[in-house]
Amino acid sequence: MTSTTAPKTTPDALMSLLLDQRLVRTATAASDGSWLVRRTAHGPKVVLEGPIEVMDYGLGLLLDAKLELEEAAA
């Protein structure tokens, strides 16, 4: 049994969703609000400097995933 804690902010919740949906491989928050994200196991690390960058990045990944699903369904 695993326990999870509730995300404290919207960027935290978004990163949790991206991890749960396997749209990112790793996402590590820093105490200054930045995130270190890697989409694939051997892909480049991306530094997201703050909440706005986190939201832009995450929403972009979700949009890409949505478009891929729609294309596959067509």
PyMOL commands that set and color helices and strands:
alter all, ss='L'
color gray80, all
select helices_A, chain A and resi 10-20+51-73
alter helices_A, ss='H'
color red, helices_A
select strands_A, chain A and resi 26-29+35-38+45-48
alter strands_A, ss='S'
color yellow, strands_A
deselect
rebuild
show_as cartoon
